[in-house]
Amino acid sequence: MIIKRNPLTWFEKLYIPTLIGGFKVTLSHFFKKKVTMQYPEEKWTVPEGYRGAPYLVKDEKDRTKCVSCQLCEFVCPPKAIKITPPGPEVNKERGNIEKEPEQFEINMLRCIFCGYCQEVCPEEAIFLQKDYSLTGESREEMIYDKTTLLELGGVKESSIKKWDKKAADAKAQQSH
């Protein structure tokens, strides 16, 4: 199929109308209000529901809430989470049931910030923070280990009070 094009007139061949149109656009943008953010002096206001990077949290008594169930590792689409559960030894503080992970790593370069890990966690041990500026000088720096994740996650009070004796006794009385 051949499309016939009309030949340019002598005025259009001068390209003056095109240049004037370009200058109009440039001048209109020149006098508009500036919307450039001066980062890092100015920070973006994070909207409600923003899904940032996942971090581990501790409870009020400075205990790691993660019990190595590995659900977050299994549900992670890009396989960014790696958990090494502890061996058969018993932690006296946590008992035989609550097993703190030996290693917990999240590769932030692979993480897609989907939030599945937070949704699936039965212990409320992993939360998405509202940070959006993750930087590092090497790939190894972007693999966050358990201590880094706990430092960045901080302390989070939760509705699960399984270690609290009073709460456990009250729950036992309600079930009877």
CNS distance restraints for C-alpha pairs under 8 A (distance, minus, plus):
assign (resid   8 and name CA) (resid  12 and name CA) 5.80 0.50 0.50
assign (resid   8 and name CA) (resid  13 and name CA) 6.18 0.50 0.50
assign (resid   9 and name CA) (resid  13 and name CA) 6.25 0.50 0.50
assign (resid  10 and name CA) (resid  14 and name CA) 6.73 0.50 0.50
assign (resid  11 and name CA) (resid  15 and name CA) 7.28 0.50 0.50
assign (resid  11 and name CA) (resid  16 and name CA) 7.65 0.50 0.50
assign (resid  12 and name CA) (resid  16 and name CA) 7.25 0.50 0.50
assign (resid  12 and name CA) (resid  17 and name CA) 7.10 0.50 0.50
assign (resid  15 and name CA) (resid  19 and name CA) 6.27 0.50 0.50
assign (resid  16 and name CA) (resid  20 and name CA) 6.11 0.50 0.50
assign (resid  17 and name CA) (resid  21 and name CA) 6.12 0.50 0.50
assign (resid  18 and name CA) (resid  22 and name CA) 6.24 0.50 0.50
assign (resid  19 and name CA) (resid  23 and name CA) 6.24 0.50 0.50
assign (resid  20 and name CA) (resid  24 and name CA) 6.22 0.50 0.50
assign (resid  21 and name CA) (resid  25 and name CA) 6.47 0.50 0.50
assign (resid  22 and name CA) (resid  26 and name CA) 6.26 0.50 0.50
assign (resid  23 and name CA) (resid  27 and name CA) 6.01 0.50 0.50
assign (resid  24 and name CA) (resid  28 and name CA) 6.09 0.50 0.50
assign (resid  25 and name CA) (resid  29 and name CA) 6.38 0.50 0.50
assign (resid  26 and name CA) (resid  30 and name CA) 6.13 0.50 0.50
assign (resid  27 and name CA) (resid  31 and name CA) 6.49 0.50 0.50
assign (resid  28 and name CA) (resid  32 and name CA) 6.57 0.50 0.50
assign (resid  37 and name CA) (resid  42 and name CA) 6.28 0.50 0.50
assign (resid  37 and name CA) (resid  43 and name CA) 7.76 0.50 0.50
assign (resid  38 and name CA) (resid  42 and name CA) 5.35 0.50 0.50
assign (resid  39 and name CA) (resid  43 and name CA) 6.30 0.50 0.50
assign (resid  46 and name CA) (resid  50 and name CA) 6.58 0.50 0.50
assign (resid  46 and name CA) (resid 130 and name CA) 6.73 0.50 0.50
assign (resid  50 and name CA) (resid 130 and name CA) 6.46 0.50 0.50
assign (resid  51 and name CA) (resid 113 and name CA) 6.13 0.50 0.50
assign (resid  51 and name CA) (resid 114 and name CA) 7.13 0.50 0.50
assign (resid  51 and name CA) (resid 115 and name CA) 6.68 0.50 0.50
assign (resid  51 and name CA) (resid 128 and name CA) 5.87 0.50 0.50
assign (resid  51 and name CA) (resid 129 and name CA) 6.98 0.50 0.50
assign (resid  51 and name CA) (resid 130 and name CA) 6.58 0.50 0.50
assign (resid  52 and name CA) (resid 113 and name CA) 5.98 0.50 0.50
assign (resid  52 and name CA) (resid 128 and name CA) 5.26 0.50 0.50
assign (resid  52 and name CA) (resid 129 and name CA) 5.09 0.50 0.50
assign (resid  52 and name CA) (resid 130 and name CA) 4.92 0.50 0.50
assign (resid  52 and name CA) (resid 131 and name CA) 5.45 0.50 0.50
assign (resid  52 and name CA) (resid 132 and name CA) 6.03 0.50 0.50
assign (resid  53 and name CA) (resid 108 and name CA) 7.59 0.50 0.50
assign (resid  53 and name CA) (resid 111 and name CA) 7.92 0.50 0.50
assign (resid  53 and name CA) (resid 113 and name CA) 5.96 0.50 0.50
assign (resid  53 and name CA) (resid 128 and name CA) 5.26 0.50 0.50
assign (resid  53 and name CA) (resid 129 and name CA) 5.62 0.50 0.50
assign (resid  53 and name CA) (resid 130 and name CA) 7.24 0.50 0.50
assign (resid  53 and name CA) (resid 131 and name CA) 6.59 0.50 0.50
assign (resid  53 and name CA) (resid 132 and name CA) 7.44 0.50 0.50
assign (resid  54 and name CA) (resid 113 and name CA) 7.25 0.50 0.50
assign (resid  54 and name CA) (resid 115 and name CA) 7.64 0.50 0.50
assign (resid  54 and name CA) (resid 117 and name CA) 7.85 0.50 0.50
assign (resid  54 and name CA) (resid 118 and name CA) 7.61 0.50 0.50
assign (resid  54 and name CA) (resid 126 and name CA) 6.39 0.50 0.50
assign (resid  54 and name CA) (resid 127 and name CA) 5.38 0.50 0.50
assign (resid  54 and name CA) (resid 128 and name CA) 4.21 0.50 0.50
assign (resid  54 and name CA) (resid 129 and name CA) 6.24 0.50 0.50
assign (resid  55 and name CA) (resid 126 and name CA) 5.52 0.50 0.50
assign (resid  55 and name CA) (resid 127 and name CA) 5.56 0.50 0.50
assign (resid  55 and name CA) (resid 128 and name CA) 6.26 0.50 0.50
assign (resid  55 and name CA) (resid 129 and name CA) 7.01 0.50 0.50
assign (resid  55 and name CA) (resid 149 and name CA) 4.96 0.50 0.50
assign (resid  55 and name CA) (resid 150 and name CA) 6.65 0.50 0.50
assign (resid  55 and name CA) (resid 152 and name CA) 6.52 0.50 0.50
assign (resid  55 and name CA) (resid 153 and name CA) 4.85 0.50 0.50
assign (resid  56 and name CA) (resid  64 and name CA) 7.86 0.50 0.50
assign (resid  56 and name CA) (resid  65 and name CA) 7.86 0.50 0.50
assign (resid  56 and name CA) (resid  66 and name CA) 7.55 0.50 0.50
assign (resid  56 and name CA) (resid 125 and name CA) 5.62 0.50 0.50
assign (resid  56 and name CA) (resid 126 and name CA) 4.54 0.50 0.50
assign (resid  56 and name CA) (resid 127 and name CA) 6.51 0.50 0.50
assign (resid  56 and name CA) (resid 146 and name CA) 7.62 0.50 0.50
assign (resid  56 and name CA) (resid 149 and name CA) 5.26 0.50 0.50
assign (resid  56 and name CA) (resid 150 and name CA) 4.99 0.50 0.50
assign (resid  56 and name CA) (resid 152 and name CA) 7.76 0.50 0.50
assign (resid  56 and name CA) (resid 153 and name CA) 5.22 0.50 0.50
assign (resid  56 and name CA) (resid 154 and name CA) 7.66 0.50 0.50
assign (resid  57 and name CA) (resid  64 and name CA) 6.58 0.50 0.50
assign (resid  57 and name CA) (resid  65 and name CA) 6.52 0.50 0.50
assign (resid  57 and name CA) (resid 125 and name CA) 5.40 0.50 0.50
assign (resid  57 and name CA) (resid 126 and name CA) 6.09 0.50 0.50
assign (resid  57 and name CA) (resid 127 and name CA) 7.26 0.50 0.50
assign (resid  57 and name CA) (resid 149 and name CA) 7.75 0.50 0.50
assign (resid  57 and name CA) (resid 150 and name CA) 5.53 0.50 0.50
assign (resid  57 and name CA) (resid 153 and name CA) 4.86 0.50 0.50
assign (resid  57 and name CA) (resid 154 and name CA) 5.35 0.50 0.50
assign (resid  57 and name CA) (resid 155 and name CA) 5.49 0.50 0.50
assign (resid  57 and name CA) (resid 156 and name CA) 6.03 0.50 0.50
assign (resid  58 and name CA) (resid  62 and name CA) 5.46 0.50 0.50
assign (resid  58 and name CA) (resid  63 and name CA) 5.23 0.50 0.50
assign (resid  58 and name CA) (resid  64 and name CA) 4.58 0.50 0.50
assign (resid  58 and name CA) (resid  65 and name CA) 5.46 0.50 0.50
assign (resid  58 and name CA) (resid 125 and name CA) 7.17 0.50 0.50
assign (resid  58 and name CA) (resid 150 and name CA) 6.91 0.50 0.50
assign (resid  58 and name CA) (resid 153 and name CA) 7.72 0.50 0.50
assign (resid  58 and name CA) (resid 154 and name CA) 6.27 0.50 0.50
assign (resid  58 and name CA) (resid 155 and name CA) 4.74 0.50 0.50
assign (resid  58 and name CA) (resid 156 and name CA) 6.17 0.50 0.50
assign (resid  59 and name CA) (resid  63 and name CA) 5.50 0.50 0.50
assign (resid  59 and name CA) (resid  64 and name CA) 6.62 0.50 0.50
assign (resid  59 and name CA) (resid  65 and name CA) 6.31 0.50 0.50
assign (resid  59 and name CA) (resid 155 and name CA) 5.60 0.50 0.50
assign (resid  59 and name CA) (resid 156 and name CA) 5.76 0.50 0.50
assign (resid  59 and name CA) (resid 157 and name CA) 5.93 0.50 0.50
assign (resid  59 and name CA) (resid 158 and name CA) 7.46 0.50 0.50
assign (resid  60 and name CA) (resid 155 and name CA) 6.29 0.50 0.50
assign (resid  60 and name CA) (resid 156 and name CA) 6.99 0.50 0.50
assign (resid  60 and name CA) (resid 157 and name CA) 6.21 0.50 0.50
assign (resid  62 and name CA) (resid 155 and name CA) 7.27 0.50 0.50
assign (resid  64 and name CA) (resid 100 and name CA) 6.90 0.50 0.50
assign (resid  64 and name CA) (resid 125 and name CA) 7.59 0.50 0.50
assign (resid  64 and name CA) (resid 150 and name CA) 7.83 0.50 0.50
assign (resid  65 and name CA) (resid 100 and name CA) 7.79 0.50 0.50
assign (resid  65 and name CA) (resid 123 and name CA) 6.40 0.50 0.50
assign (resid  65 and name CA) (resid 124 and name CA) 7.21 0.50 0.50
assign (resid  65 and name CA) (resid 125 and name CA) 4.89 0.50 0.50
assign (resid  66 and name CA) (resid  99 and name CA) 7.82 0.50 0.50
assign (resid  66 and name CA) (resid 100 and name CA) 6.01 0.50 0.50
assign (resid  66 and name CA) (resid 101 and name CA) 6.98 0.50 0.50
assign (resid  66 and name CA) (resid 123 and name CA) 6.61 0.50 0.50
assign (resid  66 and name CA) (resid 124 and name CA) 7.99 0.50 0.50
assign (resid  66 and name CA) (resid 125 and name CA) 5.16 0.50 0.50
assign (resid  66 and name CA) (resid 126 and name CA) 7.75 0.50 0.50
assign (resid  67 and name CA) (resid  98 and name CA) 5.47 0.50 0.50
assign (resid  67 and name CA) (resid  99 and name CA) 4.80 0.50 0.50
assign (resid  67 and name CA) (resid 100 and name CA) 4.94 0.50 0.50
assign (resid  67 and name CA) (resid 101 and name CA) 6.46 0.50 0.50
assign (resid  67 and name CA) (resid 123 and name CA) 7.58 0.50 0.50
assign (resid  68 and name CA) (resid  83 and name CA) 7.03 0.50 0.50
assign (resid  68 and name CA) (resid  84 and name CA) 7.64 0.50 0.50
assign (resid  68 and name CA) (resid  85 and name CA) 5.53 0.50 0.50
assign (resid  68 and name CA) (resid  86 and name CA) 7.97 0.50 0.50
assign (resid  68 and name CA) (resid  99 and name CA) 6.12 0.50 0.50
assign (resid  68 and name CA) (resid 100 and name CA) 6.01 0.50 0.50
assign (resid  68 and name CA) (resid 101 and name CA) 5.05 0.50 0.50
assign (resid  70 and name CA) (resid  74 and name CA) 6.38 0.50 0.50
assign (resid  70 and name CA) (resid  83 and name CA) 6.55 0.50 0.50
assign (resid  71 and name CA) (resid  75 and name CA) 6.15 0.50 0.50
assign (resid  71 and name CA) (resid 117 and name CA) 7.56 0.50 0.50
assign (resid  71 and name CA) (resid 120 and name CA) 6.59 0.50 0.50
assign (resid  71 and name CA) (resid 121 and name CA) 6.71 0.50 0.50
assign (resid  72 and name CA) (resid  76 and name CA) 6.01 0.50 0.50
assign (resid  72 and name CA) (resid  81 and name CA) 7.22 0.50 0.50
assign (resid  72 and name CA) (resid 116 and name CA) 7.22 0.50 0.50
assign (resid  72 and name CA) (resid 117 and name CA) 4.45 0.50 0.50
assign (resid  72 and name CA) (resid 118 and name CA) 7.56 0.50 0.50
assign (resid  72 and name CA) (resid 120 and name CA) 6.37 0.50 0.50
assign (resid  72 and name CA) (resid 121 and name CA) 6.45 0.50 0.50
assign (resid  73 and name CA) (resid  79 and name CA) 6.76 0.50 0.50
assign (resid  73 and name CA) (resid  80 and name CA) 7.65 0.50 0.50
assign (resid  73 and name CA) (resid  81 and name CA) 5.10 0.50 0.50
assign (resid  73 and name CA) (resid  82 and name CA) 6.10 0.50 0.50
assign (resid  73 and name CA) (resid  83 and name CA) 6.87 0.50 0.50
assign (resid  73 and name CA) (resid 117 and name CA) 7.55 0.50 0.50
assign (resid  74 and name CA) (resid  79 and name CA) 7.71 0.50 0.50
assign (resid  75 and name CA) (resid 116 and name CA) 6.62 0.50 0.50
assign (resid  75 and name CA) (resid 117 and name CA) 6.74 0.50 0.50
assign (resid  75 and name CA) (resid 120 and name CA) 7.72 0.50 0.50
assign (resid  76 and name CA) (resid  80 and name CA) 6.61 0.50 0.50
assign (resid  76 and name CA) (resid  81 and name CA) 6.84 0.50 0.50
assign (resid  76 and name CA) (resid 116 and name CA) 6.64 0.50 0.50
assign (resid  76 and name CA) (resid 117 and name CA) 6.53 0.50 0.50
assign (resid  78 and name CA) (resid 110 and name CA) 6.23 0.50 0.50
assign (resid  78 and name CA) (resid 111 and name CA) 6.58 0.50 0.50
assign (resid  78 and name CA) (resid 112 and name CA) 7.32 0.50 0.50
assign (resid  79 and name CA) (resid 110 and name CA) 7.56 0.50 0.50
assign (resid  79 and name CA) (resid 111 and name CA) 7.92 0.50 0.50
assign (resid  80 and name CA) (resid 106 and name CA) 5.48 0.50 0.50
assign (resid  80 and name CA) (resid 107 and name CA) 5.00 0.50 0.50
assign (resid  80 and name CA) (resid 108 and name CA) 7.15 0.50 0.50
assign (resid  80 and name CA) (resid 110 and name CA) 5.36 0.50 0.50
assign (resid  80 and name CA) (resid 111 and name CA) 5.42 0.50 0.50
assign (resid  81 and name CA) (resid 104 and name CA) 7.43 0.50 0.50
assign (resid  81 and name CA) (resid 105 and name CA) 5.72 0.50 0.50
assign (resid  81 and name CA) (resid 106 and name CA) 4.52 0.50 0.50
assign (resid  81 and name CA) (resid 107 and name CA) 6.52 0.50 0.50
assign (resid  82 and name CA) (resid 103 and name CA) 7.81 0.50 0.50
assign (resid  82 and name CA) (resid 104 and name CA) 5.88 0.50 0.50
assign (resid  82 and name CA) (resid 105 and name CA) 5.15 0.50 0.50
assign (resid  82 and name CA) (resid 106 and name CA) 6.44 0.50 0.50
assign (resid  83 and name CA) (resid 101 and name CA) 6.72 0.50 0.50
assign (resid  83 and name CA) (resid 102 and name CA) 7.68 0.50 0.50
assign (resid  83 and name CA) (resid 103 and name CA) 5.63 0.50 0.50
assign (resid  83 and name CA) (resid 104 and name CA) 4.55 0.50 0.50
assign (resid  83 and name CA) (resid 105 and name CA) 6.43 0.50 0.50
assign (resid  84 and name CA) (resid 101 and name CA) 5.98 0.50 0.50
assign (resid  84 and name CA) (resid 102 and name CA) 5.51 0.50 0.50
assign (resid  84 and name CA) (resid 103 and name CA) 4.86 0.50 0.50
assign (resid  84 and name CA) (resid 104 and name CA) 6.42 0.50 0.50
assign (resid  85 and name CA) (resid  99 and name CA) 7.45 0.50 0.50
assign (resid  85 and name CA) (resid 100 and name CA) 7.30 0.50 0.50
assign (resid  85 and name CA) (resid 101 and name CA) 4.68 0.50 0.50
assign (resid  85 and name CA) (resid 102 and name CA) 5.42 0.50 0.50
assign (resid  85 and name CA) (resid 103 and name CA) 6.97 0.50 0.50
assign (resid  86 and name CA) (resid  99 and name CA) 6.64 0.50 0.50
assign (resid  86 and name CA) (resid 100 and name CA) 6.82 0.50 0.50
assign (resid  86 and name CA) (resid 101 and name CA) 5.58 0.50 0.50
assign (resid  86 and name CA) (resid 102 and name CA) 4.95 0.50 0.50
assign (resid  90 and name CA) (resid  94 and name CA) 7.96 0.50 0.50
assign (resid  90 and name CA) (resid  95 and name CA) 6.31 0.50 0.50
assign (resid  90 and name CA) (resid  96 and name CA) 5.30 0.50 0.50
assign (resid  91 and name CA) (resid  95 and name CA) 5.61 0.50 0.50
assign (resid  91 and name CA) (resid  96 and name CA) 6.71 0.50 0.50
assign (resid  91 and name CA) (resid  99 and name CA) 7.46 0.50 0.50
assign (resid  92 and name CA) (resid  96 and name CA) 7.78 0.50 0.50
assign (resid  94 and name CA) (resid  98 and name CA) 5.36 0.50 0.50
assign (resid  94 and name CA) (resid  99 and name CA) 7.05 0.50 0.50
assign (resid  95 and name CA) (resid  99 and name CA) 7.93 0.50 0.50
assign (resid 103 and name CA) (resid 145 and name CA) 7.19 0.50 0.50
assign (resid 103 and name CA) (resid 146 and name CA) 6.27 0.50 0.50
assign (resid 104 and name CA) (resid 145 and name CA) 5.75 0.50 0.50
assign (resid 104 and name CA) (resid 146 and name CA) 4.87 0.50 0.50
assign (resid 105 and name CA) (resid 143 and name CA) 6.52 0.50 0.50
assign (resid 105 and name CA) (resid 144 and name CA) 5.52 0.50 0.50
assign (resid 105 and name CA) (resid 145 and name CA) 4.49 0.50 0.50
assign (resid 105 and name CA) (resid 146 and name CA) 6.09 0.50 0.50
assign (resid 106 and name CA) (resid 111 and name CA) 7.52 0.50 0.50
assign (resid 106 and name CA) (resid 143 and name CA) 5.72 0.50 0.50
assign (resid 106 and name CA) (resid 144 and name CA) 5.36 0.50 0.50
assign (resid 106 and name CA) (resid 145 and name CA) 6.75 0.50 0.50
assign (resid 107 and name CA) (resid 111 and name CA) 6.26 0.50 0.50
assign (resid 107 and name CA) (resid 142 and name CA) 6.17 0.50 0.50
assign (resid 107 and name CA) (resid 143 and name CA) 4.31 0.50 0.50
assign (resid 107 and name CA) (resid 144 and name CA) 6.33 0.50 0.50
assign (resid 108 and name CA) (resid 142 and name CA) 5.52 0.50 0.50
assign (resid 108 and name CA) (resid 143 and name CA) 5.98 0.50 0.50
assign (resid 108 and name CA) (resid 144 and name CA) 7.19 0.50 0.50
assign (resid 109 and name CA) (resid 139 and name CA) 7.70 0.50 0.50
assign (resid 109 and name CA) (resid 142 and name CA) 6.38 0.50 0.50
assign (resid 109 and name CA) (resid 143 and name CA) 7.61 0.50 0.50
assign (resid 113 and name CA) (resid 128 and name CA) 7.93 0.50 0.50
assign (resid 115 and name CA) (resid 119 and name CA) 6.39 0.50 0.50
assign (resid 115 and name CA) (resid 128 and name CA) 6.86 0.50 0.50
assign (resid 116 and name CA) (resid 120 and name CA) 6.08 0.50 0.50
assign (resid 117 and name CA) (resid 121 and name CA) 6.15 0.50 0.50
assign (resid 117 and name CA) (resid 126 and name CA) 6.94 0.50 0.50
assign (resid 118 and name CA) (resid 124 and name CA) 7.24 0.50 0.50
assign (resid 118 and name CA) (resid 125 and name CA) 7.84 0.50 0.50
assign (resid 118 and name CA) (resid 126 and name CA) 5.34 0.50 0.50
assign (resid 118 and name CA) (resid 127 and name CA) 5.37 0.50 0.50
assign (resid 118 and name CA) (resid 128 and name CA) 6.91 0.50 0.50
assign (resid 121 and name CA) (resid 125 and name CA) 6.60 0.50 0.50
assign (resid 121 and name CA) (resid 126 and name CA) 6.78 0.50 0.50
assign (resid 123 and name CA) (resid 160 and name CA) 7.16 0.50 0.50
assign (resid 124 and name CA) (resid 158 and name CA) 7.03 0.50 0.50
assign (resid 124 and name CA) (resid 160 and name CA) 7.86 0.50 0.50
assign (resid 127 and name CA) (resid 153 and name CA) 7.49 0.50 0.50
assign (resid 129 and name CA) (resid 153 and name CA) 7.49 0.50 0.50
assign (resid 135 and name CA) (resid 142 and name CA) 7.46 0.50 0.50
assign (resid 136 and name CA) (resid 141 and name CA) 5.61 0.50 0.50
assign (resid 136 and name CA) (resid 142 and name CA) 6.02 0.50 0.50
assign (resid 137 and name CA) (resid 141 and name CA) 6.78 0.50 0.50
assign (resid 138 and name CA) (resid 142 and name CA) 6.98 0.50 0.50
assign (resid 139 and name CA) (resid 143 and name CA) 7.01 0.50 0.50
assign (resid 144 and name CA) (resid 148 and name CA) 5.80 0.50 0.50
assign (resid 144 and name CA) (resid 149 and name CA) 6.17 0.50 0.50
assign (resid 145 and name CA) (resid 149 and name CA) 6.16 0.50 0.50
assign (resid 146 and name CA) (resid 150 and name CA) 6.10 0.50 0.50
assign (resid 147 and name CA) (resid 151 and name CA) 6.14 0.50 0.50
assign (resid 148 and name CA) (resid 152 and name CA) 6.18 0.50 0.50
assign (resid 149 and name CA) (resid 153 and name CA) 5.89 0.50 0.50
assign (resid 150 and name CA) (resid 154 and name CA) 5.92 0.50 0.50
assign (resid 161 and name CA) (resid 167 and name CA) 6.29 0.50 0.50
assign (resid 161 and name CA) (resid 168 and name CA) 7.45 0.50 0.50
assign (resid 162 and name CA) (resid 167 and name CA) 7.10 0.50 0.50
assign (resid 162 and name CA) (resid 168 and name CA) 6.16 0.50 0.50
assign (resid 163 and name CA) (resid 168 and name CA) 7.38 0.50 0.50
assign (resid 164 and name CA) (resid 168 and name CA) 6.24 0.50 0.50
assign (resid 165 and name CA) (resid 169 and name CA) 6.09 0.50 0.50
assign (resid 166 and name CA) (resid 170 and name CA) 6.10 0.50 0.50
assign (resid 167 and name CA) (resid 171 and name CA) 6.12 0.50 0.50
assign (resid 168 and name CA) (resid 172 and name CA) 6.17 0.50 0.50
assign (resid 169 and name CA) (resid 173 and name CA) 6.24 0.50 0.50
assign (resid 170 and name CA) (resid 174 and name CA) 6.26 0.50 0.50
assign (resid 171 and name CA) (resid 175 and name CA) 6.32 0.50 0.50
assign (resid 172 and name CA) (resid 176 and name CA) 6.59 0.50 0.50
